[in-house]
Amino acid sequence: MKGTEVLMAGFGGQGMLLAGKILAHAAMSRGLEVSWLPSYGPEMRGGTANVTVCISEHPIGSPLITNPRALLVMNLPSLEKFAPKVRPGGVIVNNTSLVNKTSERDDCTEVLVPARQLAAGAGTDRAANFVMLGAYVGATDVVPAEAIEAEIAQEFSGRKAKFIPANVAAFQSGLELGRKAAVTA
């Protein structure tokens, strides 16, 4: 596996920091080197929030990435701000439930994901973040799907265990969509 960097962005409360944490833990469970760097405004809900996750077989020199290999965007401001920064040949996973346009990048693979609708179909419209993560994992195979599913189960263990089936189902619906757009990233 070559190293990769993914930027996940949206409004606070959309779960992108959690999705990044799940991805980082899944990569660590596979013995990979990982950095997880969140960034958010003073507002917890409704403000901007993003996280950069770097994954590599080798030590990571810096978690600061200006041109990521992949981008997951939950909202239009994030698409407009970060899509131009994705490296040519990269992957952009775009939440079409809230974003009414594409990145217009012909040098990247863009996976269009109706995240909210797929999450609702999986049993919870609050799991759009896991649909997006599934689409990214399906398109790039950055980590095995079962590693993500195990981390979702770990995150929601104990008194939140009732949320595991719907969150895993949401991830799997995104995974299926992403596999249809599979790339070598």
MIPAMAR-563340 format. One line per 4 residues: number of its first residue (from 1); their letters; for each residue x, y, z of C-alpha. Coordinates in Angstrom, 1 decimal. Layout:
REM residues N
NUM = A = X,Y,Z; ... $
This chain:
REM residues 185
1 = MKGT = 0.0,0.0,0.0; 1.2,3.5,-0.9; 0.6,6.2,1.6; -2.6,8.2,1.2 $
5 = EVLM = -4.2,11.3,2.7; -7.9,12.0,2.9; -9.6,15.2,3.9; -13.2,14.8,5.2 $
9 = AGFG = -15.2,18.1,5.4; -18.6,19.4,6.2; -20.6,21.2,8.8; -20.1,20.5,12.5 $
13 = GQGM = -22.5,17.8,13.6; -22.4,15.9,10.3; -20.0,13.3,11.7; -16.9,13.8,9.6 $
17 = LLAG = -14.6,13.9,12.6; -16.1,10.6,13.7; -15.8,9.1,10.3; -12.1,10.1,10.2 $
21 = KILA = -11.5,8.6,13.7; -13.1,5.3,12.5; -10.9,5.3,9.4; -7.8,6.1,11.5 $
25 = HAAM = -8.5,3.3,14.0; -9.2,0.8,11.2; -5.9,1.6,9.6; -4.1,1.3,12.9 $
29 = SRGL = -5.7,-2.1,13.6; -4.0,-3.2,10.3; -0.6,-2.1,11.6; -0.4,1.0,9.5 $
33 = EVSW = 1.0,4.4,10.5; -1.7,7.0,11.0; -2.2,10.6,11.8; -5.6,12.2,12.5 $
37 = LPSY = -5.8,16.0,12.5; -9.2,17.6,13.1; -10.0,21.3,12.4; -13.2,23.0,13.4 $
41 = GPEM = -14.5,26.4,14.2; -15.7,27.6,17.6; -19.2,26.3,17.0; -19.6,22.6,17.5 $
45 = RGGT = -22.8,22.2,15.4; -23.3,24.2,12.2; -19.8,25.6,11.9; -17.2,24.2,9.5 $
49 = ANVT = -15.4,21.0,10.5; -12.9,18.9,8.7; -10.3,16.2,9.5; -7.2,15.0,7.6 $
53 = VCIS = -6.3,11.4,7.9; -2.9,10.2,6.7; -2.3,6.5,6.3; 1.1,4.9,5.4 $
57 = EHPI = 3.3,1.9,5.9; 6.1,4.2,6.9; 6.3,6.9,9.6; 4.3,10.1,8.7 $
61 = GSPL = 6.5,13.2,8.7; 3.7,15.7,9.1; -0.1,15.6,9.4; -0.4,18.9,7.5 $
65 = ITNP = -1.5,18.2,3.9; -2.2,20.9,1.4; -3.0,18.6,-1.6; -4.8,15.4,-0.4 $
69 = RALL = -5.2,12.3,-2.5; -8.9,12.1,-1.6; -11.7,14.4,-0.4; -15.1,13.5,1.2 $
73 = VMNL = -17.4,16.5,1.2; -20.7,16.8,3.0; -21.6,20.3,1.9; -21.2,22.9,-0.9 $
77 = PSLE = -18.8,25.2,1.0; -16.4,22.3,1.5; -16.6,21.3,-2.1; -15.8,24.8,-3.3 $
81 = KFAP = -13.0,25.2,-0.8; -11.2,21.9,-1.0; -12.0,20.3,-4.4; -9.4,22.4,-6.3 $
85 = KVRP = -6.7,21.2,-3.8; -7.1,17.5,-4.5; -4.2,16.0,-6.4; -4.7,15.0,-10.0 $
89 = GGVI = -5.7,11.4,-10.2; -7.4,11.7,-6.8; -10.8,10.8,-5.5; -13.7,13.2,-4.6 $
93 = VNNT = -16.6,11.7,-2.8; -19.5,14.2,-3.1; -22.7,14.1,-0.9; -25.4,14.9,-3.5 $
97 = SLVN = -28.0,15.0,-0.8; -26.7,18.5,0.1; -24.4,19.4,-2.8; -26.2,20.3,-6.0 $
101 = KTSE = -23.1,20.4,-8.3; -20.0,18.4,-9.1; -16.4,19.3,-8.6; -15.9,19.8,-12.3 $
105 = RDDC = -12.6,18.1,-12.0; -11.9,16.0,-15.1; -8.5,14.8,-13.6; -10.1,13.1,-10.5 $
109 = TEVL = -12.6,10.3,-10.0; -15.8,11.8,-8.5; -18.2,9.5,-6.7; -21.6,11.0,-6.4 $
113 = VPAR = -23.4,9.7,-3.2; -26.9,10.4,-2.1; -25.7,10.0,1.5; -28.8,11.0,3.4 $
117 = QLAA = -31.2,8.9,1.3; -28.9,5.8,1.5; -28.5,6.3,5.3; -32.3,6.6,5.7 $
121 = GAGT = -32.7,3.4,3.6; -30.3,1.7,6.0; -32.3,2.7,9.0; -31.0,6.0,10.2 $
125 = DRAA = -30.7,9.3,8.4; -28.0,10.3,10.9; -25.4,8.0,9.4; -24.7,9.8,6.2 $
129 = NFVM = -21.1,10.1,7.3; -20.8,6.3,7.3; -22.4,6.1,3.9; -19.7,8.6,2.7 $
133 = LGAY = -16.9,6.6,4.4; -18.2,3.4,2.8; -18.2,5.0,-0.6; -14.6,6.1,-0.1 $
137 = VGAT = -13.5,2.7,1.1; -15.4,1.0,-1.7; -13.8,3.2,-4.4; -10.2,3.0,-3.1 $
141 = DVVP = -10.0,-0.1,-0.9; -7.8,2.0,1.5; -8.6,-0.5,4.3; -10.6,-3.7,4.4 $
145 = AEAI = -14.4,-3.1,4.9; -14.4,-5.5,7.9; -11.9,-3.3,9.7; -14.2,-0.3,9.4 $
149 = EAEI = -17.2,-2.4,10.5; -15.3,-3.6,13.6; -14.4,0.0,14.5; -18.0,1.1,14.1 $
153 = AQEF = -19.0,-1.8,16.5; -16.3,-0.7,18.9; -17.4,3.0,18.8; -21.0,2.1,19.5 $
157 = SGRK = -20.5,-0.6,22.0; -22.1,-0.7,25.4; -25.3,1.4,25.9; -25.1,2.7,22.3 $
161 = AKFI = -25.0,-0.9,20.8; -28.5,-0.5,19.4; -27.0,1.9,16.8; -24.5,-0.6,15.4 $
165 = PANV = -26.7,-2.4,12.9; -28.0,0.7,11.2; -24.6,2.4,11.1; -22.9,-0.7,9.6 $
169 = AAFQ = -25.8,-1.0,7.1; -25.2,2.7,6.1; -21.5,2.0,5.7; -22.3,-1.1,3.5 $
173 = SGLE = -24.7,0.9,1.3; -21.9,3.4,0.6; -19.4,0.7,0.2; -21.5,-0.9,-2.6 $
177 = LGRK = -21.9,2.4,-4.4; -18.1,3.1,-4.1; -17.2,-0.3,-5.4; -19.1,0.5,-8.6 $
181 = AAVT = -16.8,3.5,-9.1; -13.6,1.7,-7.9; -10.3,3.3,-8.7; -6.7,2.6,-7.9 $
185 = A = -5.9,5.5,-5.6 $
